[in-house]
Amino acid sequence: MRFHWFLPTSGDGRAITGGGHGLARRHGQARAAVSRPPTIDYLAQVARAAEQAGFEAVLTPTGTYCEDAWLVTAALTQVTTRLKFLVAFRPGALSPTLAAQMAATYQRLSGGRLLLNVVTGGEAAEQRRFGDHLAKDERYARTAEFLSIVRGAWDGPFDFTGDYYDVEGATVAERPDPVPELYFGGSSAAAGPVAARHVDVYLTWGEPPSQVAAKLDWIRELAAAEGRTLRFGIRLHVITRDTSKEAWAEAGRLLDQISPEDIASARAVLSRSESVGQQRMLALHEGFRGGRVRDLEIHPGLWAGVGLVRGGAGTALVGSHAEVADLVEEYASLGVEEFVLSGYPHLEEAFWFGEGVLPELRRRGLLGAGAPVRLSA
């Protein structure tokens, strides 16, 4: 198993911050939740905390209401030593040959610490903001061509003529070493074939284990038809404490800061999302407008409260360190090898997980004695 943290480049705080996936992070009431602006000094603290706590990489989001992932993480390579950066980017926003060149340069300058998270984009308004007017299924078709060219350029010269790109002699000055691993998520019918043919790690948001199992089986079948085998990862939040009571009390504190008006406002925006994954997240707390914290426990230890006011990943692992480790094991039994986690605030929660859950997993023989390592099958 490999464990990664999250870099809050739209701001952080002691409340569930909105934003991303259709929610305007810097407008309206959501702004009040940010008590820690995303300055380079604060982000450096989070990155160093993740590195010290034992995480392998940090995921950096992409979109209007966060800082640019390439620029921020390039700066943070100078204040960390081994931490990798899972840089999210949208294929429709830049040339595939330029992306290949940027990745190759990043690998040389960072000593091989780049991972790439390919975000096709599920929000039409957000895409138009960057000049992209393609329909959703077309965006996935373009992503497939984009990734073909990126991989081809790393081994170039590479010629390609498709529906969206026409390049001649795409190449880079020097092949990146190592070649960055490609991460990708998508729950729609158009997303599956792209994952099966082009990426290394398929990511899902934190749905209940039964739903995750069905999704991974779907991708496995598609990948097998292409003669490929993928790794699987999951994106979750986490609230872990020394006791279960303390963890659920923290979840309750976060819920108490959310008003019915906040929930209704977020749902109104997110319900218009084109993202199938977002609609699946919304379904996990359908009908909840206020109540007890455990009313949102949709599977033992899996809490849907984050998604009430946050787009994208909307569930959290909640419990004692041992209970959270149990749920990690349950997902691992389905074939999930990579866990991309976050919590509020990201600085403190990195240590709660790193000092609480990772040692528990090591005691169970699921991780190496030092930094997290990926086990062979």
Helices and strands as residue ranges (DSSP letters): E 2-6, G 28-33, H 40-53, E 57-60, H 69-76, E 84-89, G 91-93, H 96-110, E 114-118, H 124-129, H 136-154, E 158-161, E 166-170, E 182-185, H 191-198, E 201-205, H 209-225, E 231-241, H 244-256, H 260-270, H 276-283, G 293-296, E 297-299, E 302-303, G 306-308, E 316-320, H 321-333, E 336-342, H 346-363
